[in-house]
Amino acid sequence: NQPANVNFDGHFGDAKLAITGTAGPLTPTFDMDIAVTLDTESVAAFAPLAGMDLPDIGPLSVSIKLTGKGGKYAASDLITTLDDQNVTVEAKGSVADLAALSGLELEAKVDADQLTQILKAMGYQSEHPLPDTLDATIEMSGSLKDLAVPRFQTKIRGQGLHITGSGEAKNITTLEGVKADLLLEAESLDGIAEIAKAKLPPLGPLKATAGIVSKGKNLDLIEIKADLTSKIIHADVAGSIGDPLKLKDVNAKVNLGVNSFAWLADYVKMKLPPLGQLKASAKITSKGDVLGLE
């Protein structure tokens, strides 16, 4: 019942596993101070453990230090690196209390330039082309019940779309203290029309921004701005939604301008009179659960 040296060098399935350090005494609690490293050429090696098919991407390297004394166990110096030709992932972190999953500190970064291929390898099939370039960074701390996100940033590009987002949260599990900003830029609405299986006139480019804020445990406010321009139509929207989940406290203004109705005649295949420019504006508000238009 004394500390003993541990030195293991073997395999876990197709992955190389190494464990070094000390373990013991065994009672009254199991103490340990060990370092674990795991290396594999492909994530697919863990498919039997996960009980599902995993993509054939890699190599993957994981290292972690596990310590335990007096019945309290912690994980530190966690470093995970995935270096595939289509995606790279870097993560590092620690957990102060493994039993309670508290004292979590985690930082992860993901870079992918073939997102569609990766999703297909994971079993997700999309009939529509998706943006392929993804860059994301996230920091998390706390516990599973009180998980803070001090920093989140992402960029998604491809198929005529450019999306950037950033945010933070005091407790992401309850949506408390959320602050987030989102920017969407689209060269045209063709991709959106294809996904929605709707026939739309040639519209674009589109630029839209959204700001999300929560003070309590619900999303309290979304501020939205959108600007759609083309040779035939210009439309812009500016407003806010006080309760996004229930669509309450809506306050928005919409402006619409049409240069000519000639395009509409070709689009709807109808003969229309020679109408010229049109300008219109409207205000959308809500009272309770009812939306109003002025």
N, C-alpha and C positions, 0 to 999 in steps of 0.2 A: 504493500500500500504506500509506495513511494513514487515520486516522479521518475519517469523512465523516458529515455530517448526514443523518438519515433522517426523512422526513415523508410518510407514506402515509395517505390518507383514501379508503376505498372500501367494497366489500361482500364478504362471504364468504357466498355464497348469498343468503338473505334477511336476513342479519345485517349490521349496520354495523360495519366494522372500521377502527380507527385505530392507527397505529404512529408513534411519535415518539422521537427520541433520536439516538445516534451508533452507527455500526458500522465496524469496522476497527481496526487493520490486518487483512488477510485471512490472512496467513501470518507466522510458522509456525503460529500459531493464529488462530482467528477471534474477535476481541474485540468486545464490544458492550455497550451500556448503553441499553436501549430500554424504553419503556412501551407496553403494548398494552391497548386497550380494545375490548370487543365488546358490542354491544347488539342485542337482538332482541325483537320483540313476542311471540314464542312459542318455546318449547323445541322445537316440531315442526320448526323451521327446520334443526335438526341431525340430522334423521332420515336423510338420505342419508349423512352422515359416520358415524353410528352403525350403519348397516345394518339398522335396525329402526324400527318405528313408535314415535314419541314422543308424549306427551300434548300437547294444545294448551293449554298453560298459560303464563302470562307476564304482564308483560314480564320479561326476564332481562338482567342487566347483569354483566359480568365485566371486571375490570381487574387487571393484573399487571405487575411490573417484572422484566425479564430482564437479567442481567449476566453477562459472561464475560470472563475474562482468564487468559492462560497455560494455556488448555485446561480451566479449571474454570468451571463454569456454575452459577448460582444463580437462584432465583426468590424474590422478596420482594413485600411489599405486595399479596398476593393478596386481592381482595375480590370476593365473588360475592353478588348479591342477586336473589332471585326473589320478585316481589310479585304473586301471583295472588290472586283473590278467594277461592279455596278453600285455598290453601297459601302460606306465606311461608317462605323459606329465606335465612339469612344465614350466610356462611362467610368466614373470613379465615385467612391463614396464610402460610407461607414454606417453602422447601426450600433448605438450604445447599449441597447437592451434588446436582444433577439427574442426573448420570451414575450415581451409586450410589444415588440416591433415599434419601439419609440427611440427617440434620439437619432432619427434618420437624417443623413446628409447625403444628397445625391446630385450629381451633375452629369448630364448626358448630351452628346452632340451627334447628330445624324446628317450625313451628306449622301445624297443619291442622285444619279443622273439617268437611271433606267427604272423608274418607279413602276411602270406598267409591267415590265418583265418580272420584277420582284413579287408584285401582287399576284400575278398569274402563277408563279412558282409556289405561292402559299395557298393556292386554290381559289383565289378571287378572280372571277371572270367578268370583264366589263365589255359590253358591246360597243362602247364609245371610247374614243381615244382620250387618255388622261394626261395631265401635265406630268412630265417625267423628272424634272429637277426639283429636289426637295432639300432644303437646308433648315435644320431645326436645332435649337439649344434650349435646354430646360434645367432649372435648378429647383430641388425640392428639399424640404426639411420638416421635422416634426414627427408625427406618428400617423397611423392609418386613420384615426378619428380626427386628428387635428393636423392636417397636412398643408403646409404653406408652400406657395410657389413664389419665391422672391423674384424669379426672372424666367420669362418665356419669350422666345423669338423664333420666327419661322419665315421662310421664303419659299414660294412655290411658283415655278415658271414652266411654260410650255403650252403648246396648242393655242397660242394667241392669248394666253392668260398670264398675268403677273399678280401674285397675291403676297402681301407681306402682313405679318401680324406680330404684336408684342403685347405682353401683359404681365400681371402679377395677381396673387390672391393670398389673403390672410389664411383662409381655409378653403381649399378647393373642393373638399367633400361636401360642404354645406353652402358653397357659392358665397361665402362671406368675404367682404373686402376685395371684391374683384375689380380690377381696372384693366381694360384691354382696348387696343386700337387695331383696326383692320383696314387695309387698303386693297381694293380690287381694281385692276385695270384690264380691260378686254379690248382687243383690236376690233372685234365685231361680236354680234350676238349669234353668229352661225352655230357655234358650239353649243350654246345654251338651247337654241331652237332644236338642235339634233337630239340632245338629251331629253328635252320635253316633248319630242316628236310633234313639234308644231311648225307650221310654215310661217316664217316671219319675213318681212321685207329686209333688204340689206341695210342694217342699222349698225352704227358704231363709229368711232370707238366709245367705250363706256368707262367712266371713272367713278368709283363709289368709295366712300369712307364710312366707318361706323365706330363709335366710341361706346363702350359698355362699362357701366359702373354699378356696383352693389354696395350699399352701406350696411344692410342687415344680413339676413340669411337668404335673400332672394335677389334676383336681378332687378335693380330699381330704375335704371334708365338706359336707354339706347338712343344715341344721337346719330342720325343718318344724313348723309349728303350724297347725292348721285347726279351725274351729268352725262347725258347721252347726246352725242352729236353725229350728224351725217349731212350729206348734201341736201337731204329733203326734210329732215326732222331734227329739231333740237328740243330736248326735254331736260328739266332739272327738278330735283326734289330735295327739300331741306326740312328736317323736323326731328321729332323725338317721340319715344314711346316710354311712358312711365312704368308700365308693368308689361314687359314683353311676353311673359307666359300667358297672360290673360287678355292681351291686346287692349289694355286700359290706358287712359291718359294719353291718347294719341293726339299729337299736334303737328301737322305737317302742311307745307305749302308746295303746290305743284305748278310749274309753268310749262306750257307746251307751245311750240312754234312749228308750223308747216309751211314750207316755201311754195309748194305747188301740189295740187291734187292729181296731177297727171300720172304720177307713179301709182296712186291708189287705183286708178282705172285699170292699169295693166295688171296690178296685183289681184284685184277681185274679179277681173275679167268682166267689167261692166262699163257701159258708156256713161260718162259723167259730164256735166256741163263744164266749161272752161273756168274753173274756180281758181283763184289766186292764193295769196298768203292767208294764213289763219294764225291768230294768237289767242291763247286762252290761259287762264289761271284758275286755280281752285285751292280751297283750304279744307283739309280733312281734320276733323276733331272727333273726340269720343266723349260721350256722357254715359257713364256706367258701362254697359256691354254693347251699346249702340254706337255705330260710326255715323257721323254726319258729314255732309258735303255742302260747302258754301261756294 
